[in-house]
Amino acid sequence: MPALRVVKAFHTIVWAFFAGCILTIPVLVWRDSLAWAFLLIAIVLVEVVVLVANRWRCPLTDVAARYTTDRSDNFDIYLPVWLARYNKVIFGSLFAIGLFLALLRWIR
């Protein structure tokens, strides 16, 4: 299934980009680089809009589904099952914390 491997690899790269953005936001806030923090927040918010428009599913999941009948939590991405299963909870919480910290620093 070479097509599935390509989709999974691309999905993993996209996921790593957004996960990196989310993990970097509190670091930028701590370093008082609010302009960069808000840029990353805006980038992540675009992804949130895409997810909301797609009923909280990544569009790449639908693409991967064309190439397999497997529907395990990580059938569409190269992540451990536990991380794929709880990805939105983990990174959604981290994003909310980063956003809160950025807004708190900006208000001060």
N, C-alpha and C positions, 0 to 999 in steps of 0.2 A: 504493500500500500504506500507507494512513494508520495502520492498526493496528500494522504493523511499526515505523513511525516513532515511535509512542507508546511501544512496548515498548523500542526502542533508546534513546530519550531517558530514560525512567525508569531503565533499566539503567545508563546513563551517570551519572545523578545518584547512584544508589546506589553505584556504583563510586567516584565522586569522594568521597563521604562516607567510605567505608572507606579509600581511599587517603589522604585527609586525616588520618584518625585515625592511620594507620600512620606517616605523615610527622611528625606532631605529637608522638608518643610520645618520641623522643629529645630533642626541644626541651624538653618538660616535665621530663624527667629532668635535663637540663642546668640548668634553672632551679630544680631541687629541688622540683618540684611533683609529688611521687610519688603523692599521692591522685588527682590528675587523670590522671596517666600510667596508673595501674592501672585507673581507670575506662575509659579508652580501650582498654586491653588486654582488659578484660572484654567490651567491646562487640565488638571484633574477634574474640575467641574464640567469641562467639555465631555470628558469620558463618562461622567455621571449622567449627563443629559443623553448620551448615546445609550447607556444602559437602561435608563428609565423609558426611553422611546422604544426599546426592544424588550420590554417587560422584565427588566433586571437580568437579562441574558446578554452575554457578549455576542455580537453578530458572527464572530469567528466560530462560536460553538455550533451555529447552524451550518456553517460551511463544512466544518469537520464531520458533522452528522451525515453528510451526503456520502462519506467514504467508509463508514463503519456502522455496524448495528450495536456496537458497544456503547453503553450509556453510564459507565462508571463515572465517578466524580471528576476524574482526570483524563477521560477519553480524548479530550480535545486540547490538552496542554501537558507539557513536561513538568509537572509538579507532583510532589507526593500526594497521595489521596487525601490525607488529613488537611493539607494546606489548600488543595483545590476545593474541598468540602467547606472549609471555614474561611475562605479567602475574603469574601465580602464582609464578614463580621470582623475579622482581624484588621484588614486594611481600611475598612469603613470607620472603625473605632479610632485607629491611628490618624486617619485623615481628620476626623472630627476634633481630636485632641490638638493636632497641629493647627487647624483652623481657629480653634478657641484661643490657643496661645498667641497666634498671630494677631487676632483681633484684640486680645488683651494688651499686647505690647503696643499696638497701633493706637489704642485709646489713651495710653499713658503717654 
